């Protein structure tokens, strides 16, 4: 049994011309579908080729095929970003408080940072309301995390004061930093 490859006609290639009008169409053959070697060769279907049309959504001044990169329409308010960064300083300092020198510095900054986050967050929201700047969500994040951090810090200080009052010298002996003061 002999297997012969079916023969296909050569594809019709468009001839280059100096001017290609937008409505010029040419006929090209499609690739033949897969057939078993025992079936007769199918007739070659044809497709219509059209020159590419300019996009109605093209950006003015952009070269065809090249994207144009622009900045966001409403950049975030810098105080909103500052508020969010300050709000995360205290929780981060709690994680690194075990490092001898860095921990002491971070704990001192952790007292001031949430207060600054709340102040900057309120100023940023006020500026965002009066202008077209973005960053409202960022400012709200700074405010919420700042208030929660201030609340947790006050709760921890309250627990420490109650523990000192209730347990007196026993508690101070457990915490060497407080006994030295």
MARDREN-19740 format. One line per field, with one value per atom (N, C-alpha, C, CB): residue in one letter; x, y, z; residue number from 1; chain. Coordinates in steps of 0.2 Angstrom, whole numbers, plus 2048, in hexadecimal, padded with zeros to 3 digits. Glycine has a CB too. Example, Ala and Ser with C-alpha at 12.3 -4.5 7.8 and 13.67 -1.06 7.14 Angstrom:
BEGIN
kese [A,A,A,A,S,S,S,S]
east [842,83E,842,839,840,844,840,846]
north [7E4,7EA,7F0,7EA,7F5,7FB,800,7FD]
up [827,827,827,82D,823,824,827,81D]
kemar [1,1,1,1,2,2,2,2]
dolo [A,A,A,A,A,A,A,A]
***
This chain:
BEGIN
kese [X,X,X,X,X,X,X,X,X,X,X,X,X,X,X,X,X,X,X,X,X,X,X,X,X,X,X,X,X,X,X,X,X,X,X,X,X,X,X,X,X,X,X,X,X,X,X,X,X,X,X,X,X,X,X,X,X,X,X,X,X,X,X,X,X,X,X,X,X,X,X,X,X,X,X,X,X,X,X,X,X,X,X,X,X,X,X,X,X,X,X,X,X,X,X,X,X,X,X,X,X,X,X,X,X,X,X,X,X,X,X,X,X,X,X,X,X,X,X,X,X,X,X,X,X,X,X,X,X,X,X,X,X,X,X,X,X,X,X,X,X,X,X,X,X,X,X,X,X,X,X,X,X,X,X,X,X,X,X,X,X,X,X,X,X,X,X,X,X,X,X,X,X,X,X,X,X,X,X,X,X,X,X,X,X,X,X,X,X,X,X,X,X,X,X,X,X,X,X,X,X,X,X,X,X,X,X,X,X,X,X,X,X,X,X,X,X,X,X,X,X,X,X,X,X,X,X,X,X,X,X,X,X,X,X,X,X,X,X,X,X,X,X,X,X,X,X,X,X,X,X,X,X,X,X,X,X,X,X,X,X,X,X,X,X,X,X,X,X,X,X,X,X,X,X,X,X,X,X,X,X,X,X,X,X,X,X,X,X,X,X,X,X,X,X,X,X,X,X,X,X,X,X,X,X,X,X,X,X,X,X,X,X,X,X,X,X,X,X,X,X,X,X,X,X,X,X,X,X,X,X,X,X,X,X,X,X,X,X,X,X,X,X,X,X,X,X,X,X,X,X,X,X,X,X,X,X,X,X,X,X,X,X,X,X,X,X,X,X,X,X,X,X,X,X,X,X,X,X,X,X,X,X,X,X,X,X,X,X,X,X,X,X,X,X,X,X,X,X,X,X,X,X,X,X,X,X,X,X,X,X,X,X,X,X,X,X,X,X,X,X,X,X,X,X,X,X,X,X,X,X,X,X,X,X,X,X,X,X,X,X,X,X,X,X,X,X,X,X,X,X,X,X,X,X,X,X,X,X,X,X,X,X,X,X,X,X,X,X,X,X,X,X,X,X,X,X,X,X,X,X,X,X,X,X,X,X,X,X,X,X,X,X,X,X,X,X,X,X,X,X,X,X,X,X,X,X,X,X,X,X,X,X,X,X,X,X,X,X,X,X,X,X,X,X,X,X,X,X,X,X,X,X,X,X,X,X,X,X,X,X,X,X,X,X,X,X,X,X,X,X,X,X,X,X,X,X,X,X,X,X,X,X,X,X,X,X,X,X,X,X,X,X,X,X,X,X,X,X,X,X,X,X,X,X,X,X,X,X,X,X,X,X,X,X,X,X,X,X,X,X,X,X,X,X,X,X,X,X,X,X,X,X,X,X,X,X,X,X,X,X,X,X,X,X,X,X,X,X,X,X,X,X,X,X,X,X,X,X,X,X,X,X,X,X,X,X,X,X,X,X,X,X,X,X,X,X,X,X,X,X,X,X,X,X,X,X,X,X,X,X,X,X,X,X,X,X,X,X,X,X,X,X,X,X,X,X,X,X,X,X,X,X,X,X,X,X,X,X,X,X,X,X,X,X,X,X,X,X,X,X,X,X,X,X,X,X,X,X,X,X,X,X,X]
east [804,800,804,7FB,803,808,804,80A,808,805,808,806,803,806,803,803,808,806,802,80C,7FC,7F8,7FC,7F1,7FB,7FE,7F9,801,7FC,7F8,7FB,7F8,7F7,7F9,7FD,7F3,802,806,801,80B,803,7FF,800,800,7FA,7FB,7FD,7F4,803,806,804,80D,802,800,807,7FD,806,80B,80C,80A,812,813,811,81A,80E,80D,80F,805,80F,811,80C,814,806,800,7FB,7FC,7F9,7F4,7EE,7F7,7E9,7E3,7E0,7DE,7DC,7DA,7D5,7D7,7D1,7CC,7CF,7C6,7D5,7D8,7D7,7DF,7D5,7D4,7D7,7CC,7DA,7DE,7DB,7E5,7DC,7D9,7DF,7D5,7DF,7E5,7E2,7E9,7E5,7E3,7E4,7E6,7DF,7E0,7E4,7D9,7E7,7EA,7E5,7EE,7E7,7E2,7E1,7E5,7DB,7D9,7DD,7D2,7DE,7E1,7DC,7E3,7DF,7DB,7DF,7D9,7DC,7DF,7E3,7DB,7E8,7EB,7E7,7F2,7E2,7DE,7D8,7DB,7D7,7D1,7D4,7CE,7D0,7D2,7D4,7CD,7D8,7DA,7D4,7E0,7D3,7CD,7CF,7CB,7C9,7CA,7CD,7C4,7D1,7D5,7D0,7DB,7CE,7CA,7CE,7C6,7CA,7CE,7CB,7CD,7CF,7CD,7CF,7D1,7CC,7CD,7D1,7C6,7D7,7DB,7DA,7E3,7DA,7D9,7DE,7D2,7E0,7E6,7E3,7E8,7E8,7E6,7E3,7EC,7DE,7DA,7DD,7D3,7DD,7E0,7DA,7E1,7DD,7D8,7D4,7DC,7CE,7CA,7CC,7C3,7D0,7D2,7D9,7D0,7DC,7E3,7E4,7E6,7EA,7EB,7EE,7F0,7EC,7EF,7F7,7EC,7FA,802,805,803,802,805,807,801,80D,80E,80A,816,808,804,808,802,804,807,80C,80C,80C,810,80C,816,80C,807,80A,807,805,807,806,803,80B,80B,809,811,804,802,802,7FC,803,802,7FB,805,7F9,7F3,7EF,7F2,7E9,7E5,7E5,7DE,7E5,7E4,7EA,7DD,7F0,7F5,7F3,7FB,7F5,7F4,7F7,7F6,7F3,7F5,7FB,7F0,801,807,806,80C,801,800,7FC,7FC,7F8,7F4,7F9,7EF,7FE,803,808,808,809,80D,809,80F,803,7FE,7FE,7F7,7FE,7FE,804,7FC,80A,810,811,816,80F,810,80C,80E,806,802,804,7FB,809,80C,812,80D,815,81B,81B,81E,815,815,814,80F,810,80F,816,80A,819,820,825,822,825,829,828,829,822,820,824,819,824,827,82F,826,832,839,83B,83C,837,839,83E,833,83F,844,84B,842,84C,853,855,853,85B,85D,85D,864,861,861,85B,868,85A,855,84E,855,84D,847,845,847,84A,849,847,84F,84B,849,842,84E,840,83A,834,83A,835,830,82F,832,834,833,82F,83A,831,82E,826,831,825,81F,819,81F,81C,817,814,81A,819,817,814,81D,816,814,80C,817,809,801,7FE,7FE,800,7FD,7FE,801,804,806,802,80D,800,7FC,7F5,7FC,7F2,7EC,7EB,7E9,7F0,7F1,7F1,7F7,7F6,7F7,7F1,7FD,7EE,7E8,7E2,7E6,7E1,7DC,7DD,7DA,7E3,7E5,7E5,7ED,7E7,7E7,7DF,7EA,7DB,7D4,7D1,7D0,7D3,7D0,7D3,7D3,7D9,7DC,7D9,7E4,7D8,7D5,7CE,7D5,7CA,7C3,7C3,7BF,7C8,7C8,7CB,7CC,7CF,7D2,7D0,7DA,7D3,7D2,7D7,7D2,7DB,7E0,7DD,7E5,7E0,7DE,7E1,7E0,7E0,7E3,7DF,7E9,7D8,7D3,7D4,7CC,7D4,7D5,7DB,7D4,7E1,7E7,7E7,7ED,7E4,7E3,7DF,7E0,7D9,7D5,7D9,7CF,7DD,7E1,7E5,7E5,7E9,7ED,7E9,7F1,7E3,7DF,7DD,7D9,7DA,7D8,7DD,7D4,7E3,7E8,7EB,7EE,7EC,7EE,7EA,7EF,7E3,7DF,7DF,7D8,7DF,7DF,7E6,7DF,7EB,7F2,7F2,7F8,7EF,7EF,7EB,7EC,7E5,7E1,7E4,7DA,7E8,7EC,7F1,7EF,7F5,7FA,7F7,7FE,7F2,7EE,7EC,7E9,7E9,7E7,7ED,7E4,7F3,7F9,7FB,7FE,7FB,7FE,7F9,7FE,7F2,7EE,7EF,7E6,7F0,7F1,7F7,7F1,7FC,803,802,808,7FE,7FD,7F9,7F9,7F4,7EF,7F4,7E9,7F8,7FC,801,800,804,808,805,80C,7FF,7FB,7F9,7F4,7F7,7F4,7FA,7F0,7FF,805,80B,807,80B,810,817,80F,81B,822,823,825,81E,81F,81F,819,81B,81B,822,815,824,82A,830,82B,830,835,835,835,830,82F,831,828,831,833,839,82D,83F,845,845,84B,843,843,83F,841,839,835,838,82E,83C,83F,845,841,848,84E,84C,852,846,844,842,83E]
north [7FA,800,806,800,80B,810,817,811,81B,821,827,822,82A,830,836,82F,83B,841,845,845,848,84C,852,84E,854,85A,860,85A,866,86C,871,86E,876,87B,880,87F,883,888,88E,88B,891,897,89D,899,8A1,8A7,8AC,8A8,8AF,8B5,8BB,8B4,8C0,8C7,8CA,8CB,8CD,8D1,8D8,8D1,8DA,8E0,8E6,8E1,8EB,8F1,8F7,8F1,8FC,903,905,908,905,907,901,90D,901,8FC,8FF,8F7,900,903,8FF,904,902,8FF,8FA,904,8FA,8F5,8F0,8F9,8F0,8EB,8E4,8EC,8DF,8D8,8D3,8D6,8CE,8C9,8C2,8C9,8BD,8B6,8B2,8B3,8AF,8AA,8A4,8AD,89E,898,896,892,893,891,88A,890,889,882,87D,882,877,872,86E,86C,86C,868,862,868,85F,858,853,857,84F,849,843,84B,83E,837,836,831,832,831,82E,82D,82B,827,82B,821,831,834,839,839,83A,83F,846,83F,849,850,855,852,859,85D,863,85F,867,86D,872,86F,876,87C,881,87E,883,888,88F,888,894,89B,8A0,89E,8A5,8AA,8B1,8A9,8B6,8BC,8C0,8C0,8C3,8C7,8CE,8C5,8D2,8D9,8DC,8DB,8E2,8E6,8E8,8EC,8E9,8EB,8F2,8EB,8F3,8FA,8FD,8F9,904,908,907,90F,906,906,90C,903,90C,912,914,911,910,911,913,90B,915,917,91D,917,91E,924,929,922,92F,934,934,93B,935,935,92F,93A,929,923,920,91E,91D,919,913,918,911,90B,905,909,901,8FB,8FC,8F8,902,904,906,908,904,906,90D,901,911,917,916,91D,918,917,91E,914,91E,924,923,927,929,929,928,92F,926,925,92C,922,92C,933,936,932,932,935,932,934,935,932,932,935,92E,92E,934,927,936,93C,939,93E,93D,93B,93A,940,93E,93E,937,944,935,92F,929,92D,929,924,924,924,92A,92B,929,932,92A,927,920,92A,91D,915,912,913,915,913,914,917,91A,91B,916,922,914,910,909,90F,907,900,900,8FD,906,906,902,90D,904,901,8F9,904,8F7,8EF,8EC,8ED,8EF,8ED,8ED,8F0,8F3,8F3,8EE,8FA,8EC,8E7,8E0,8E6,8DF,8D9,8D9,8D8,8DF,8E0,8E2,8E4,8E2,8E5,8E1,8E6,8DB,8D6,8D8,8CF,8DC,8DD,8E3,8E0,8E2,8E6,8EE,8E5,8F0,8F8,8FA,8FA,8F6,8F8,8F8,8F3,8F3,8F2,8F8,8EC,8FB,901,907,903,908,90D,90D,90E,907,906,906,8FF,905,905,90D,902,911,918,91B,91C,919,91B,918,919,912,90F,913,908,917,91B,921,91E,924,92A,929,92E,923,921,921,91B,91D,91D,924,918,928,92F,933,932,932,935,933,935,92C,929,92C,921,92D,92F,937,92F,93B,942,942,945,93F,93F,93C,93B,937,934,939,92E,93D,942,948,945,94A,94F,94D,952,947,944,943,93D,941,941,947,93D,94C,953,956,958,955,957,953,956,94D,949,94B,941,94D,94F,956,950,95A,961,960,965,95B,95B,954,95B,953,94D,948,94F,948,943,93D,946,937,931,92F,92B,929,927,927,92B,927,927,921,928,91B,915,914,90F,917,916,91A,919,920,925,921,92B,91E,91A,915,918,911,90C,90E,908,914,917,919,91D,91C,91E,918,922,913,90D,909,908,908,904,909,902,90F,914,914,91B,914,914,90D,916,908,901,901,8FC,903,902,907,905,90D,911,90D,918,90A,907,901,904,8FD,8F7,8F9,8F3,8FF,901,903,907,907,909,903,90E,8FE,8F8,8F4,8F3,8F4,8F1,8F5,8F0,8FB,8FF,8FE,907,8FE,8FD,8F6,8FE,8F1,8EB,8EB,8E5,8EE,8EE,8F2,8F2,8F8,8FC,8F7,902,8F4,8F0,8EA,8ED,8E7,8E2,8E4,8DF,8EA,8ED,8EF,8F4,8F1,8F3,8EC,8F7,8E7,8E1,8DD,8DD,8DC,8D8,8DB,8D4,8E2,8E6,8E4,8E6,8E2,8E0,8DA,8E0,8D5,8CF,8D0,8CA,8D4,8D6,8D9,8DA,8DE,8E2,8DD,8E7,8D8,8D3,8CF,8CE,8CE,8CA,8CF,8C8,8D5,8D9,8DE,8DE,8DB,8DF,8E6,8DB,8E8,8EF,8F3,8EF,8F1,8F5,8F6,8F3,8F0,8F0,8F5,8E9,8F6,8FB,902,8F9,903,90A,90D,90B]
up [800,800,800,806,7FB,7FB,7FD,7F4,801,804,800,80B,7FC,7F8,7FC,7F1,7FC,7FF,7FA,800,7FC,7F7,7F5,7FA,7EF,7ED,7EE,7E6,7F0,7F1,7ED,7F9,7EB,7E6,7EA,7E3,7E7,7EA,7ED,7E6,7F2,7F5,7F0,7FC,7EF,7EC,7F0,7E9,7EE,7F2,7EF,7F3,7F4,7F1,7EE,7F6,7E8,7E5,7E9,7DE,7EA,7ED,7E8,7F0,7EB,7E6,7EA,7E4,7E6,7EA,7EE,7E4,7EC,7EF,7F1,7EB,7F7,7F9,7FC,7FE,7F8,7FA,800,7F5,804,80A,808,80F,803,801,7FC,7FE,7FB,7F6,7FA,7F4,7F6,7F9,7F4,7FA,7F7,7F3,7F6,7F4,7F2,7F4,7F5,7EE,7FB,7FD,7FF,803,7FE,800,807,7FB,80A,811,811,815,817,818,818,81F,814,814,81A,80F,81C,822,822,823,828,828,826,830,821,81E,81F,817,81F,81F,818,821,818,812,80C,813,80F,80A,807,80D,809,806,800,80C,7FC,7F6,7F9,7F1,7F5,7F7,7F6,7F2,7FB,7FB,7F7,802,7F5,7F1,7F6,7EE,7F3,7F8,7F9,7F5,7FF,800,800,807,7FF,7FF,804,7F7,806,80A,807,811,80A,808,80C,807,809,80D,80C,80B,812,812,815,815,813,816,81C,811,821,828,828,82D,82C,82C,832,82C,832,838,83D,836,844,849,84B,84F,84C,84E,855,84E,859,860,860,864,85B,85B,85E,854,862,866,861,86C,861,85D,85E,85E,859,859,85A,85F,85B,85C,855,860,855,84E,84E,84E,848,848,84B,841,84F,852,858,84C,85A,860,865,85E,86B,871,873,876,876,879,881,876,885,88C,88F,88F,893,896,89E,894,8A1,8A9,8AB,8AC,8B1,8B3,8B3,8BA,8B2,8B2,8B8,8AF,8BE,8C4,8C9,8C8,8C9,8CE,8D5,8CC,8D9,8E0,8E4,8E3,8E8,8ED,8F1,8F1,8F1,8F4,8FC,8F3,8FF,906,907,909,903,904,904,8FE,8FF,8FF,906,8F9,908,90E,914,90F,914,91A,91A,919,914,914,917,90D,914,916,91E,913,921,928,92C,92A,929,92D,92E,929,929,92A,92D,923,92F,933,93A,934,93E,944,944,948,940,940,93E,93B,939,937,93D,931,940,946,94B,949,94C,951,94F,952,949,946,947,93F,947,947,94E,942,953,95A,95D,95E,95B,95F,95D,95D,958,956,95A,94E,95E,963,961,965,95D,95C,957,959,952,94D,951,947,955,959,95D,95D,960,964,960,969,95A,956,953,950,951,94E,953,94B,959,95E,95F,964,95F,960,95A,961,954,94E,94E,947,951,950,954,953,959,95D,959,963,955,951,94A,950,947,940,93F,93E,944,942,943,947,948,948,942,94F,93F,939,933,937,933,92E,92E,92F,934,935,933,93C,935,932,92B,936,928,921,91D,91F,920,91C,91C,920,921,921,91D,928,91D,918,911,919,90F,909,906,908,90B,909,907,90E,90B,90A,903,910,902,8FB,8F5,8FB,8F6,8F1,8EF,8F3,8F5,8F4,8F0,8FA,8F1,8ED,8E6,8F2,8E5,8DE,8DA,8DF,8D5,8D1,8D2,8C9,8D8,8D9,8DB,8DE,8DA,8DC,8E3,8D7,8E5,8EB,8F1,8ED,8F0,8F6,8FA,8F3,8F6,8F9,8FD,8F4,8FB,8FE,904,8F9,904,90A,90F,908,90D,912,915,90E,911,914,919,90F,918,91D,923,91A,922,928,92C,926,929,92D,930,928,92D,930,936,92B,935,93A,940,937,93F,945,949,943,945,948,94C,942,949,94C,953,947,952,958,95E,957,95C,960,963,95D,95F,962,967,95C,965,969,970,966,970,976,97A,975,977,97A,97E,975,97A,97D,983,978,982,988,98E,986,98D,992,996,98F,992,995,999,98F,996,99A,9A1,996,9A1,9A7,9AC,9A5,9A9,9AE,9B1,9AA,9AD,9AF,9B4,9A9,9B3,9B8,9BF,9B6,9BE,9C4,9C8,9C3,9C5,9C8,9CA,9C3,9C7,9C9,9CC,9C3,9CB,9CF,9CD,9D6,9D2,9D1,9CE,9D8,9CE,9CA,9C3,9CC,9C0,9B9,9B7,9B7,9BB,9BA,9BA,9BF,9BE,9BE,9B7,9C4,9B4,9AE,9A8,9AD,9A8,9A3,9A5,9A1,9A3,9A6,9A3,9A3,99E,99B,9A0,994,9A2,9A7,9AE,9A7,9B0,9B7,9B7,9B9,9B2,9B2,9B2,9AB,9B0,9AF,9B6,9AB]
kemar [1,1,1,1,2,2,2,2,3,3,3,3,4,4,4,4,5,5,5,5,6,6,6,6,7,7,7,7,8,8,8,8,9,9,9,9,10,10,10,10,11,11,11,11,12,12,12,12,13,13,13,13,14,14,14,14,15,15,15,15,16,16,16,16,17,17,17,17,18,18,18,18,19,19,19,19,20,20,20,20,21,21,21,21,22,22,22,22,23,23,23,23,24,24,24,24,25,25,25,25,26,26,26,26,27,27,27,27,28,28,28,28,29,29,29,29,30,30,30,30,31,31,31,31,32,32,32,32,33,33,33,33,34,34,34,34,35,35,35,35,36,36,36,36,37,37,37,37,38,38,38,38,39,39,39,39,40,40,40,40,41,41,41,41,42,42,42,42,43,43,43,43,44,44,44,44,45,45,45,45,46,46,46,46,47,47,47,47,48,48,48,48,49,49,49,49,50,50,50,50,51,51,51,51,52,52,52,52,53,53,53,53,54,54,54,54,55,55,55,55,56,56,56,56,57,57,57,57,58,58,58,58,59,59,59,59,60,60,60,60,61,61,61,61,62,62,62,62,63,63,63,63,64,64,64,64,65,65,65,65,66,66,66,66,67,67,67,67,68,68,68,68,69,69,69,69,70,70,70,70,71,71,71,71,72,72,72,72,73,73,73,73,74,74,74,74,75,75,75,75,76,76,76,76,77,77,77,77,78,78,78,78,79,79,79,79,80,80,80,80,81,81,81,81,82,82,82,82,83,83,83,83,84,84,84,84,85,85,85,85,86,86,86,86,87,87,87,87,88,88,88,88,89,89,89,89,90,90,90,90,91,91,91,91,92,92,92,92,93,93,93,93,94,94,94,94,95,95,95,95,96,96,96,96,97,97,97,97,98,98,98,98,99,99,99,99,100,100,100,100,101,101,101,101,102,102,102,102,103,103,103,103,104,104,104,104,105,105,105,105,106,106,106,106,107,107,107,107,108,108,108,108,109,109,109,109,110,110,110,110,111,111,111,111,112,112,112,112,113,113,113,113,114,114,114,114,115,115,115,115,116,116,116,116,117,117,117,117,118,118,118,118,119,119,119,119,120,120,120,120,121,121,121,121,122,122,122,122,123,123,123,123,124,124,124,124,125,125,125,125,126,126,126,126,127,127,127,127,128,128,128,128,129,129,129,129,130,130,130,130,131,131,131,131,132,132,132,132,133,133,133,133,134,134,134,134,135,135,135,135,136,136,136,136,137,137,137,137,138,138,138,138,139,139,139,139,140,140,140,140,141,141,141,141,142,142,142,142,143,143,143,143,144,144,144,144,145,145,145,145,146,146,146,146,147,147,147,147,148,148,148,148,149,149,149,149,150,150,150,150,151,151,151,151,152,152,152,152,153,153,153,153,154,154,154,154,155,155,155,155,156,156,156,156,157,157,157,157,158,158,158,158,159,159,159,159,160,160,160,160,161,161,161,161,162,162,162,162,163,163,163,163,164,164,164,164,165,165,165,165,166,166,166,166,167,167,167,167,168,168,168,168,169,169,169,169,170,170,170,170,171,171,171,171,172,172,172,172,173,173,173,173,174,174,174,174,175,175,175,175,176,176,176,176,177,177,177,177,178,178,178,178,179,179,179,179,180,180,180,180,181,181,181,181]
dolo [A,A,A,A,A,A,A,A,A,A,A,A,A,A,A,A,A,A,A,A,A,A,A,A,A,A,A,A,A,A,A,A,A,A,A,A,A,A,A,A,A,A,A,A,A,A,A,A,A,A,A,A,A,A,A,A,A,A,A,A,A,A,A,A,A,A,A,A,A,A,A,A,A,A,A,A,A,A,A,A,A,A,A,A,A,A,A,A,A,A,A,A,A,A,A,A,A,A,A,A,A,A,A,A,A,A,A,A,A,A,A,A,A,A,A,A,A,A,A,A,A,A,A,A,A,A,A,A,A,A,A,A,A,A,A,A,A,A,A,A,A,A,A,A,A,A,A,A,A,A,A,A,A,A,A,A,A,A,A,A,A,A,A,A,A,A,A,A,A,A,A,A,A,A,A,A,A,A,A,A,A,A,A,A,A,A,A,A,A,A,A,A,A,A,A,A,A,A,A,A,A,A,A,A,A,A,A,A,A,A,A,A,A,A,A,A,A,A,A,A,A,A,A,A,A,A,A,A,A,A,A,A,A,A,A,A,A,A,A,A,A,A,A,A,A,A,A,A,A,A,A,A,A,A,A,A,A,A,A,A,A,A,A,A,A,A,A,A,A,A,A,A,A,A,A,A,A,A,A,A,A,A,A,A,A,A,A,A,A,A,A,A,A,A,A,A,A,A,A,A,A,A,A,A,A,A,A,A,A,A,A,A,A,A,A,A,A,A,A,A,A,A,A,A,A,A,A,A,A,A,A,A,A,A,A,A,A,A,A,A,A,A,A,A,A,A,A,A,A,A,A,A,A,A,A,A,A,A,A,A,A,A,A,A,A,A,A,A,A,A,A,A,A,A,A,A,A,A,A,A,A,A,A,A,A,A,A,A,A,A,A,A,A,A,A,A,A,A,A,A,A,A,A,A,A,A,A,A,A,A,A,A,A,A,A,A,A,A,A,A,A,A,A,A,A,A,A,A,A,A,A,A,A,A,A,A,A,A,A,A,A,A,A,A,A,A,A,A,A,A,A,A,A,A,A,A,A,A,A,A,A,A,A,A,A,A,A,A,A,A,A,A,A,A,A,A,A,A,A,A,A,A,A,A,A,A,A,A,A,A,A,A,A,A,A,A,A,A,A,A,A,A,A,A,A,A,A,A,A,A,A,A,A,A,A,A,A,A,A,A,A,A,A,A,A,A,A,A,A,A,A,A,A,A,A,A,A,A,A,A,A,A,A,A,A,A,A,A,A,A,A,A,A,A,A,A,A,A,A,A,A,A,A,A,A,A,A,A,A,A,A,A,A,A,A,A,A,A,A,A,A,A,A,A,A,A,A,A,A,A,A,A,A,A,A,A,A,A,A,A,A,A,A,A,A,A,A,A,A,A,A,A,A,A,A,A,A,A,A,A,A,A,A,A,A,A,A,A,A,A,A,A,A,A,A,A,A,A,A,A,A,A,A,A,A,A,A,A,A,A,A,A,A,A,A,A,A,A,A,A,A,A,A,A,A,A,A,A,A,A,A,A,A,A,A,A,A,A,A,A,A,A,A,A,A,A,A,A,A,A,A,A,A,A,A,A,A,A,A,A,A,A,A,A,A,A,A,A,A,A,A,A,A,A,A,A,A,A,A,A,A,A,A,A]
***
